């Protein structure tokens, strides 16, 4: 067995060093990892404080990764204009005003049409016997309508040209609402159209971050136009549902009250011709339910109040079957 010997090293005095032991220098830290973590942290903090206002970054990263990143960021903020501040105060005051109990509340029926209403005879039957309980307003965008019902005479409002899918449709809807709101007895409002069509059930896929900061994706809504240039959405389908959801989410039904058949999976819904209209078809409309029961004022009611689309040739059959 070998015995370890002691060694003396000149000026080191009596220091003893055992064989096999080595003097090791302190380990070097990975400086580049620290720098990388610091850079990423700084980038995230800056992105959170100064969020991007465009989708340019989405072209650099994958769309999925970009969505996860933008969902984490707060919505960008901007200073409101004087008109926006005033409008928000007016809306707040309207919502804070307690409802007035009226002796004779009415329903405002607002018709958006290019000209004459092909189903005016059917509406005449529907209104008959309910005089004093409804109001009629007509926005005719192309030509003065020819009426067959006294309920529609002299009910046209000031109208402007309307282009399908353009914001001019929203302007027409707001104009109809403004005229209807002039009558304080109008407590419910129904927008109807006999000529324009819906573009399809595409939901929140039309949402764009260019709507921020006013509209976040969680507040974005889509609905059929009849409600109880590189466009990212069809304005008339989203403007009013989103607006009402923002200012009065408890005052609207969170589903479409118009029954539309999208089973053909096309851009436009199925249109019914005379041979398609049967008693069973109409009965199915009133009895059909969504995934969840439709509750109106705490009471379970039919989900759909209206149905579309019907060609003008179906008028006689509808008159016979409905027989109001």
Buried (B, 14 or more C-beta within 10 A) or exposed (E): EEEEEEEEEEEEEEEEEEEEEEEEEEEEEEEEEEEEEEEEEEEEEEBEEEBBEEEEEBEEEEEEEBBEBBEEBEBEEEEEEEEEEEEEEEBEEEEEEEEEEEEEBBBBBBBBBBBBBBBBBBBBBBBEEEEEEBBBBBBBBEEEBEBEBEBBEEBBBEBEEBEBBBEBBBBBBEBBBEBBEEEEBBBEBBBBBBBBBBBBEEEEEBBEBEBBBEBBBEBBBBBBBBBBEEEEBBBBBBBBBBBBBBBEEEEBBEBBBBBBBEEEEEEEBEBBEBEBBEEEEBEEBEEEEEEEEBEEEEEEEBBBBBBBBBEEEBBEBBBEBEEE
